[in-house]
Amino acid sequence: MTASRALGISRDKAYELIRNGTFPVRTLALGGKTRVPTAELWKALGVEGARA
């Protein structure tokens, strides 16, 4: 949900893109949940060299 907000899309649209394989960031299916690696999200948003 955080990734979808950061990308400016709805949660439903994000899951649709994930199902279609067109989400703009790599996703990980872990234990029944879908995760987006933070560093990859930052890169997709144009935030280079960001630190947590």
CHARMM-style PDB file with segment names, atoms N, HN, CA, C and O in Angstrom:
ATOM      1  N   MET     1       0.817  -1.178   0.000  1.00  0.00      PROA
ATOM      2  CA  MET     1       0.000   0.000   0.000  1.00  0.00      PROA
ATOM      3  C   MET     1       0.869   1.253   0.000  1.00  0.00      PROA
ATOM      4  O   MET     1       0.534   2.237  -0.660  1.00  0.00      PROA
ATOM      5  N   THR     2       1.968   1.228   0.724  1.00  0.00      PROA
ATOM      6  HN  THR     2       2.241   0.429   1.260  1.00  0.00      PROA
ATOM      7  CA  THR     2       2.868   2.377   0.762  1.00  0.00      PROA
ATOM      8  C   THR     2       3.452   2.646  -0.616  1.00  0.00      PROA
ATOM      9  O   THR     2       3.548   3.796  -1.044  1.00  0.00      PROA
ATOM     10  N   ALA     3       3.838   1.588  -1.303  1.00  0.00      PROA
ATOM     11  HN  ALA     3       3.760   0.653  -0.955  1.00  0.00      PROA
ATOM     12  CA  ALA     3       4.410   1.757  -2.639  1.00  0.00      PROA
ATOM     13  C   ALA     3       3.388   2.339  -3.606  1.00  0.00      PROA
ATOM     14  O   ALA     3       3.727   3.193  -4.425  1.00  0.00      PROA
ATOM     15  N   SER     4       2.151   1.888  -3.520  1.00  0.00      PROA
ATOM     16  HN  SER     4       1.876   1.194  -2.855  1.00  0.00      PROA
ATOM     17  CA  SER     4       1.137   2.411  -4.431  1.00  0.00      PROA
ATOM     18  C   SER     4       0.902   3.892  -4.168  1.00  0.00      PROA
ATOM     19  O   SER     4       0.749   4.669  -5.111  1.00  0.00      PROA
ATOM     20  N   ARG     5       0.872   4.295  -2.899  1.00  0.00      PROA
ATOM     21  HN  ARG     5       0.996   3.664  -2.133  1.00  0.00      PROA
ATOM     22  CA  ARG     5       0.713   5.722  -2.585  1.00  0.00      PROA
ATOM     23  C   ARG     5       1.886   6.529  -3.117  1.00  0.00      PROA
ATOM     24  O   ARG     5       1.696   7.607  -3.681  1.00  0.00      PROA
ATOM     25  N   ALA     6       3.105   6.012  -2.940  1.00  0.00      PROA
ATOM     26  HN  ALA     6       3.259   5.137  -2.482  1.00  0.00      PROA
ATOM     27  CA  ALA     6       4.296   6.720  -3.408  1.00  0.00      PROA
ATOM     28  C   ALA     6       4.279   6.881  -4.923  1.00  0.00      PROA
ATOM     29  O   ALA     6       4.771   7.875  -5.458  1.00  0.00      PROA
ATOM     30  N   LEU     7       3.706   5.889  -5.611  1.00  0.00      PROA
ATOM     31  HN  LEU     7       3.306   5.082  -5.177  1.00  0.00      PROA
ATOM     32  CA  LEU     7       3.644   5.931  -7.077  1.00  0.00      PROA
ATOM     33  C   LEU     7       2.409   6.664  -7.585  1.00  0.00      PROA
ATOM     34  O   LEU     7       2.258   6.875  -8.788  1.00  0.00      PROA
ATOM     35  N   GLY     8       1.522   7.054  -6.662  1.00  0.00      PROA
ATOM     36  HN  GLY     8       1.644   6.883  -5.685  1.00  0.00      PROA
ATOM     37  CA  GLY     8       0.331   7.811  -7.043  1.00  0.00      PROA
ATOM     38  C   GLY     8      -0.749   6.979  -7.694  1.00  0.00      PROA
ATOM     39  O   GLY     8      -1.498   7.471  -8.539  1.00  0.00      PROA
ATOM     40  N   ILE     9      -0.835   5.700  -7.299  1.00  0.00      PROA
ATOM     41  HN  ILE     9      -0.227   5.301  -6.613  1.00  0.00      PROA
ATOM     42  CA  ILE     9      -1.879   4.836  -7.840  1.00  0.00      PROA
ATOM     43  C   ILE     9      -2.648   4.208  -6.682  1.00  0.00      PROA
ATOM     44  O   ILE     9      -2.161   4.163  -5.552  1.00  0.00      PROA
ATOM     45  N   SER    10      -3.843   3.729  -6.973  1.00  0.00      PROA
ATOM     46  HN  SER    10      -4.239   3.765  -7.891  1.00  0.00      PROA
ATOM     47  CA  SER    10      -4.646   3.110  -5.921  1.00  0.00      PROA
ATOM     48  C   SER    10      -4.114   1.715  -5.590  1.00  0.00      PROA
ATOM     49  O   SER    10      -3.365   1.116  -6.362  1.00  0.00      PROA
ATOM     50  N   ARG    11      -4.515   1.225  -4.439  1.00  0.00      PROA
ATOM     51  HN  ARG    11      -5.123   1.711  -3.812  1.00  0.00      PROA
ATOM     52  CA  ARG    11      -4.119  -0.127  -4.026  1.00  0.00      PROA
ATOM     53  C   ARG    11      -4.622  -1.157  -5.019  1.00  0.00      PROA
ATOM     54  O   ARG    11      -3.895  -2.082  -5.381  1.00  0.00      PROA
ATOM     55  N   ASP    12      -5.878  -1.001  -5.467  1.00  0.00      PROA
ATOM     56  HN  ASP    12      -6.468  -0.249  -5.172  1.00  0.00      PROA
ATOM     57  CA  ASP    12      -6.448  -1.953  -6.420  1.00  0.00      PROA
ATOM     58  C   ASP    12      -5.677  -1.944  -7.734  1.00  0.00      PROA
ATOM     59  O   ASP    12      -5.424  -2.998  -8.317  1.00  0.00      PROA
ATOM     60  N   LYS    13      -5.305  -0.753  -8.201  1.00  0.00      PROA
ATOM     61  HN  LYS    13      -5.511   0.103  -7.727  1.00  0.00      PROA
ATOM     62  CA  LYS    13      -4.536  -0.649  -9.442  1.00  0.00      PROA
ATOM     63  C   LYS    13      -3.159  -1.282  -9.273  1.00  0.00      PROA
ATOM     64  O   LYS    13      -2.653  -1.932 -10.188  1.00  0.00      PROA
ATOM     65  N   ALA    14      -2.559  -1.092  -8.111  1.00  0.00      PROA
ATOM     66  HN  ALA    14      -2.970  -0.563  -7.368  1.00  0.00      PROA
ATOM     67  CA  ALA    14      -1.247  -1.692  -7.852  1.00  0.00      PROA
ATOM     68  C   ALA    14      -1.322  -3.208  -7.943  1.00  0.00      PROA
ATOM     69  O   ALA    14      -0.476  -3.836  -8.579  1.00  0.00      PROA
ATOM     70  N   TYR    15      -2.336  -3.804  -7.304  1.00  0.00      PROA
ATOM     71  HN  TYR    15      -3.024  -3.294  -6.787  1.00  0.00      PROA
ATOM     72  CA  TYR    15      -2.462  -5.261  -7.357  1.00  0.00      PROA
ATOM     73  C   TYR    15      -2.783  -5.751  -8.765  1.00  0.00      PROA
ATOM     74  O   TYR    15      -2.347  -6.831  -9.164  1.00  0.00      PROA
ATOM     75  N   GLU    16      -3.530  -4.974  -9.502  1.00  0.00      PROA
ATOM     76  HN  GLU    16      -3.884  -4.096  -9.178  1.00  0.00      PROA
ATOM     77  CA  GLU    16      -3.804  -5.334 -10.901  1.00  0.00      PROA
ATOM     78  C   GLU    16      -2.502  -5.352 -11.704  1.00  0.00      PROA
ATOM     79  O   GLU    16      -2.258  -6.279 -12.476  1.00  0.00      PROA
ATOM     80  N   LEU    17      -1.673  -4.331 -11.520  1.00  0.00      PROA
ATOM     81  HN  LEU    17      -1.871  -3.578 -10.893  1.00  0.00      PROA
ATOM     82  CA  LEU    17      -0.394  -4.270 -12.230  1.00  0.00      PROA
ATOM     83  C   LEU    17       0.525  -5.411 -11.813  1.00  0.00      PROA
ATOM     84  O   LEU    17       1.240  -5.972 -12.643  1.00  0.00      PROA
ATOM     85  N   ILE    18       0.506  -5.754 -10.528  1.00  0.00      PROA
ATOM     86  HN  ILE    18      -0.076  -5.299  -9.854  1.00  0.00      PROA
ATOM     87  CA  ILE    18       1.326  -6.873 -10.047  1.00  0.00      PROA
ATOM     88  C   ILE    18       0.866  -8.171 -10.697  1.00  0.00      PROA
ATOM     89  O   ILE    18       1.689  -8.957 -11.165  1.00  0.00      PROA
ATOM     90  N   ARG    19      -0.452  -8.400 -10.729  1.00  0.00      PROA
ATOM     91  HN  ARG    19      -1.121  -7.761 -10.349  1.00  0.00      PROA
ATOM     92  CA  ARG    19      -0.984  -9.624 -11.364  1.00  0.00      PROA
ATOM     93  C   ARG    19      -0.609  -9.692 -12.841  1.00  0.00      PROA
ATOM     94  O   ARG    19      -0.315 -10.770 -13.359  1.00  0.00      PROA
ATOM     95  N   ASN    20      -0.619  -8.534 -13.526  1.00  0.00      PROA
ATOM     96  HN  ASN    20      -0.858  -7.659 -13.105  1.00  0.00      PROA
ATOM     97  CA  ASN    20      -0.297  -8.495 -14.956  1.00  0.00      PROA
ATOM     98  C   ASN    20       1.202  -8.492 -15.225  1.00  0.00      PROA
ATOM     99  O   ASN    20       1.627  -8.591 -16.376  1.00  0.00      PROA
ATOM    100  N   GLY    21       1.999  -8.381 -14.178  1.00  0.00      PROA
ATOM    101  HN  GLY    21       1.654  -8.301 -13.243  1.00  0.00      PROA
ATOM    102  CA  GLY    21       3.447  -8.336 -14.352  1.00  0.00      PROA
ATOM    103  C   GLY    21       3.946  -7.001 -14.871  1.00  0.00      PROA
ATOM    104  O   GLY    21       5.030  -6.931 -15.451  1.00  0.00      PROA
ATOM    105  N   THR    22       3.166  -5.927 -14.671  1.00  0.00      PROA
ATOM    106  HN  THR    22       2.286  -5.984 -14.199  1.00  0.00      PROA
ATOM    107  CA  THR    22       3.560  -4.621 -15.196  1.00  0.00      PROA
ATOM    108  C   THR    22       3.785  -3.575 -14.100  1.00  0.00      PROA
ATOM    109  O   THR    22       3.882  -2.384 -14.395  1.00  0.00      PROA
ATOM    110  N   PHE    23       3.870  -4.010 -12.840  1.00  0.00      PROA
ATOM    111  HN  PHE    23       3.791  -4.977 -12.600  1.00  0.00      PROA
ATOM    112  CA  PHE    23       4.155  -3.065 -11.767  1.00  0.00      PROA
ATOM    113  C   PHE    23       5.544  -2.501 -12.007  1.00  0.00      PROA
ATOM    114  O   PHE    23       6.449  -3.264 -12.345  1.00  0.00      PROA
ATOM    115  N   PRO    24       5.757  -1.189 -11.846  1.00  0.00      PROA
ATOM    116  CA  PRO    24       7.032  -0.580 -12.233  1.00  0.00      PROA
ATOM    117  C   PRO    24       8.228  -0.936 -11.354  1.00  0.00      PROA
ATOM    118  O   PRO    24       9.349  -0.515 -11.638  1.00  0.00      PROA
ATOM    119  N   VAL    25       8.005  -1.695 -10.303  1.00  0.00      PROA
ATOM    120  HN  VAL    25       7.094  -2.037 -10.072  1.00  0.00      PROA
ATOM    121  CA  VAL    25       9.071  -2.095  -9.394  1.00  0.00      PROA
ATOM    122  C   VAL    25       8.956  -3.599  -9.161  1.00  0.00      PROA
ATOM    123  O   VAL    25       7.853  -4.145  -9.143  1.00  0.00      PROA
ATOM    124  N   ARG    26      10.091  -4.263  -8.984  1.00  0.00      PROA
ATOM    125  HN  ARG    26      10.987  -3.819  -8.999  1.00  0.00      PROA
ATOM    126  CA  ARG    26      10.080  -5.698  -8.686  1.00  0.00      PROA
ATOM    127  C   ARG    26       9.334  -5.932  -7.379  1.00  0.00      PROA
ATOM    128  O   ARG    26       9.492  -5.171  -6.424  1.00  0.00      PROA
ATOM    129  N   THR    27       8.534  -6.969  -7.338  1.00  0.00      PROA
ATOM    130  HN  THR    27       8.405  -7.587  -8.113  1.00  0.00      PROA
ATOM    131  CA  THR    27       7.800  -7.314  -6.124  1.00  0.00      PROA
ATOM    132  C   THR    27       8.197  -8.711  -5.665  1.00  0.00      PROA
ATOM    133  O   THR    27       8.653  -9.537  -6.455  1.00  0.00      PROA
ATOM    134  N   LEU    28       8.014  -8.954  -4.385  1.00  0.00      PROA
ATOM    135  HN  LEU    28       7.643  -8.284  -3.743  1.00  0.00      PROA
ATOM    136  CA  LEU    28       8.342 -10.250  -3.799  1.00  0.00      PROA
ATOM    137  C   LEU    28       7.103 -10.813  -3.125  1.00  0.00      PROA
ATOM    138  O   LEU    28       6.477 -10.133  -2.312  1.00  0.00      PROA
ATOM    139  N   ALA    29       6.747 -12.038  -3.451  1.00  0.00      PROA
ATOM    140  HN  ALA    29       7.256 -12.591  -4.111  1.00  0.00      PROA
ATOM    141  CA  ALA    29       5.640 -12.722  -2.786  1.00  0.00      PROA
ATOM    142  C   ALA    29       6.220 -13.490  -1.606  1.00  0.00      PROA
ATOM    143  O   ALA    29       6.955 -14.461  -1.786  1.00  0.00      PROA
ATOM    144  N   LEU    30       5.885 -13.046  -0.395  1.00  0.00      PROA
ATOM    145  HN  LEU    30       5.288 -12.258  -0.248  1.00  0.00      PROA
ATOM    146  CA  LEU    30       6.435 -13.656   0.815  1.00  0.00      PROA
ATOM    147  C   LEU    30       5.317 -13.990   1.788  1.00  0.00      PROA
ATOM    148  O   LEU    30       4.651 -13.093   2.306  1.00  0.00      PROA
ATOM    149  N   GLY    31       5.113 -15.251   2.032  1.00  0.00      PROA
ATOM    150  HN  GLY    31       5.654 -15.979   1.611  1.00  0.00      PROA
ATOM    151  CA  GLY    31       4.132 -15.674   3.020  1.00  0.00      PROA
ATOM    152  C   GLY    31       2.725 -15.168   2.775  1.00  0.00      PROA
ATOM    153  O   GLY    31       2.029 -14.797   3.720  1.00  0.00      PROA
ATOM    154  N   GLY    32       2.298 -15.146   1.536  1.00  0.00      PROA
ATOM    155  HN  GLY    32       2.863 -15.447   0.768  1.00  0.00      PROA
ATOM    156  CA  GLY    32       0.959 -14.692   1.218  1.00  0.00      PROA
ATOM    157  C   GLY    32       0.822 -13.178   1.104  1.00  0.00      PROA
ATOM    158  O   GLY    32      -0.272 -12.671   0.857  1.00  0.00      PROA
ATOM    159  N   LYS    33       1.914 -12.462   1.282  1.00  0.00      PROA
ATOM    160  HN  LYS    33       2.803 -12.874   1.483  1.00  0.00      PROA
ATOM    161  CA  LYS    33       1.902 -11.010   1.143  1.00  0.00      PROA
ATOM    162  C   LYS    33       2.838 -10.607   0.021  1.00  0.00      PROA
ATOM    163  O   LYS    33       3.777 -11.331  -0.310  1.00  0.00      PROA
ATOM    164  N   THR    34       2.579  -9.460  -0.554  1.00  0.00      PROA
ATOM    165  HN  THR    34       1.816  -8.872  -0.285  1.00  0.00      PROA
ATOM    166  CA  THR    34       3.438  -8.948  -1.615  1.00  0.00      PROA
ATOM    167  C   THR    34       4.231  -7.782  -1.062  1.00  0.00      PROA
ATOM    168  O   THR    34       3.663  -6.850  -0.494  1.00  0.00      PROA
ATOM    169  N   ARG    35       5.539  -7.833  -1.227  1.00  0.00      PROA
ATOM    170  HN  ARG    35       6.000  -8.591  -1.688  1.00  0.00      PROA
ATOM    171  CA  ARG    35       6.432  -6.800  -0.721  1.00  0.00      PROA
ATOM    172  C   ARG    35       7.154  -6.124  -1.880  1.00  0.00      PROA
ATOM    173  O   ARG    35       7.414  -6.735  -2.916  1.00  0.00      PROA
ATOM    174  N   VAL    36       7.470  -4.856  -1.680  1.00  0.00      PROA
ATOM    175  HN  VAL    36       7.259  -4.359  -0.838  1.00  0.00      PROA
ATOM    176  CA  VAL    36       8.235  -4.084  -2.660  1.00  0.00      PROA
ATOM    177  C   VAL    36       9.542  -3.673  -1.978  1.00  0.00      PROA
ATOM    178  O   VAL    36       9.508  -2.992  -0.953  1.00  0.00      PROA
ATOM    179  N   PRO    37      10.691  -4.074  -2.528  1.00  0.00      PROA
ATOM    180  CA  PRO    37      11.964  -3.681  -1.922  1.00  0.00      PROA
ATOM    181  C   PRO    37      12.100  -2.149  -1.908  1.00  0.00      PROA
ATOM    182  O   PRO    37      11.941  -1.488  -2.934  1.00  0.00      PROA
ATOM    183  N   THR    38      12.394  -1.611  -0.731  1.00  0.00      PROA
ATOM    184  HN  THR    38      12.523  -2.149   0.103  1.00  0.00      PROA
ATOM    185  CA  THR    38      12.454  -0.162  -0.545  1.00  0.00      PROA
ATOM    186  C   THR    38      13.460   0.499  -1.484  1.00  0.00      PROA
ATOM    187  O   THR    38      13.147   1.519  -2.098  1.00  0.00      PROA
ATOM    188  N   ALA    39      14.650  -0.057  -1.603  1.00  0.00      PROA
ATOM    189  HN  ALA    39      14.905  -0.886  -1.104  1.00  0.00      PROA
ATOM    190  CA  ALA    39      15.675   0.548  -2.450  1.00  0.00      PROA
ATOM    191  C   ALA    39      15.212   0.631  -3.907  1.00  0.00      PROA
ATOM    192  O   ALA    39      15.505   1.609  -4.596  1.00  0.00      PROA
ATOM    193  N   GLU    40      14.501  -0.376  -4.369  1.00  0.00      PROA
ATOM    194  HN  GLU    40      14.264  -1.170  -3.810  1.00  0.00      PROA
ATOM    195  CA  GLU    40      14.014  -0.362  -5.747  1.00  0.00      PROA
ATOM    196  C   GLU    40      12.898   0.666  -5.931  1.00  0.00      PROA
ATOM    197  O   GLU    40      12.792   1.292  -6.986  1.00  0.00      PROA
ATOM    198  N   LEU    41      12.072   0.836  -4.907  1.00  0.00      PROA
ATOM    199  HN  LEU    41      12.158   0.327  -4.050  1.00  0.00      PROA
ATOM    200  CA  LEU    41      11.030   1.856  -4.967  1.00  0.00      PROA
ATOM    201  C   LEU    41      11.664   3.237  -5.039  1.00  0.00      PROA
ATOM    202  O   LEU    41      11.250   4.071  -5.844  1.00  0.00      PROA
ATOM    203  N   TRP    42      12.674   3.484  -4.195  1.00  0.00      PROA
ATOM    204  HN  TRP    42      13.010   2.807  -3.541  1.00  0.00      PROA
ATOM    205  CA  TRP    42      13.378   4.773  -4.233  1.00  0.00      PROA
ATOM    206  C   TRP    42      13.965   5.033  -5.607  1.00  0.00      PROA
ATOM    207  O   TRP    42      13.873   6.141  -6.135  1.00  0.00      PROA
ATOM    208  N   LYS    43      14.568   4.002  -6.183  1.00  0.00      PROA
ATOM    209  HN  LYS    43      14.642   3.101  -5.754  1.00  0.00      PROA
ATOM    210  CA  LYS    43      15.165   4.157  -7.515  1.00  0.00      PROA
ATOM    211  C   LYS    43      14.096   4.503  -8.553  1.00  0.00      PROA
ATOM    212  O   LYS    43      14.309   5.374  -9.396  1.00  0.00      PROA
ATOM    213  N   ALA    44      12.954   3.826  -8.496  1.00  0.00      PROA
ATOM    214  HN  ALA    44      12.781   3.118  -7.812  1.00  0.00      PROA
ATOM    215  CA  ALA    44      11.861   4.104  -9.441  1.00  0.00      PROA
ATOM    216  C   ALA    44      11.333   5.525  -9.276  1.00  0.00      PROA
ATOM    217  O   ALA    44      10.839   6.125 -10.230  1.00  0.00      PROA
ATOM    218  N   LEU    45      11.441   6.061  -8.057  1.00  0.00      PROA
ATOM    219  HN  LEU    45      11.843   5.574  -7.282  1.00  0.00      PROA
ATOM    220  CA  LEU    45      10.979   7.423  -7.778  1.00  0.00      PROA
ATOM    221  C   LEU    45      12.054   8.475  -8.060  1.00  0.00      PROA
ATOM    222  O   LEU    45      11.812   9.677  -7.949  1.00  0.00      PROA
ATOM    223  N   GLY    46      13.253   7.995  -8.430  1.00  0.00      PROA
ATOM    224  HN  GLY    46      13.450   7.019  -8.521  1.00  0.00      PROA
ATOM    225  CA  GLY    46      14.335   8.922  -8.743  1.00  0.00      PROA
ATOM    226  C   GLY    46      15.091   9.413  -7.533  1.00  0.00      PROA
ATOM    227  O   GLY    46      15.769  10.439  -7.592  1.00  0.00      PROA
ATOM    228  N   VAL    47      14.980   8.680  -6.421  1.00  0.00      PROA
ATOM    229  HN  VAL    47      14.430   7.847  -6.373  1.00  0.00      PROA
ATOM    230  CA  VAL    47      15.697   9.052  -5.204  1.00  0.00      PROA
ATOM    231  C   VAL    47      16.959   8.192  -5.168  1.00  0.00      PROA
ATOM    232  O   VAL    47      16.910   7.016  -4.806  1.00  0.00      PROA
ATOM    233  N   GLU    48      18.067   8.779  -5.541  1.00  0.00      PROA
ATOM    234  HN  GLU    48      18.107   9.734  -5.835  1.00  0.00      PROA
ATOM    235  CA  GLU    48      19.343   8.031  -5.586  1.00  0.00      PROA
ATOM    236  C   GLU    48      20.134   8.269  -4.321  1.00  0.00      PROA
ATOM    237  O   GLU    48      20.160   9.383  -3.800  1.00  0.00      PROA
ATOM    238  N   GLY    49      20.774   7.237  -3.829  1.00  0.00      PROA
ATOM    239  HN  GLY    49      20.753   6.332  -4.252  1.00  0.00      PROA
ATOM    240  CA  GLY    49      21.650   7.350  -2.669  1.00  0.00      PROA
ATOM    241  C   GLY    49      20.907   7.657  -1.384  1.00  0.00      PROA
ATOM    242  O   GLY    49      21.515   8.151  -0.435  1.00  0.00      PROA
ATOM    243  N   ALA    50      19.631   7.384  -1.323  1.00  0.00      PROA
ATOM    244  HN  ALA    50      19.137   6.982  -2.094  1.00  0.00      PROA
ATOM    245  CA  ALA    50      18.861   7.654  -0.104  1.00  0.00      PROA
ATOM    246  C   ALA    50      19.232   6.636   0.967  1.00  0.00      PROA
ATOM    247  O   ALA    50      19.578   5.492   0.671  1.00  0.00      PROA
ATOM    248  N   ARG    51      19.153   7.074   2.198  1.00  0.00      PROA
ATOM    249  HN  ARG    51      18.872   8.003   2.438  1.00  0.00      PROA
ATOM    250  CA  ARG    51      19.457   6.179   3.310  1.00  0.00      PROA
ATOM    251  C   ARG    51      18.217   6.051   4.183  1.00  0.00      PROA
ATOM    252  O   ARG    51      17.436   6.991   4.326  1.00  0.00      PROA
ATOM    253  N   ALA    52      18.059   4.886   4.753  1.00  0.00      PROA
ATOM    254  HN  ALA    52      18.694   4.122   4.637  1.00  0.00      PROA
ATOM    255  CA  ALA    52      16.910   4.648   5.639  1.00  0.00      PROA
ATOM    256  C   ALA    52      17.093   5.346   6.956  1.00  0.00      PROA
ATOM    257  OT1 ALA    52      16.227   5.258   7.826  1.00  0.00      PROA
TER     258      ALA     52
END
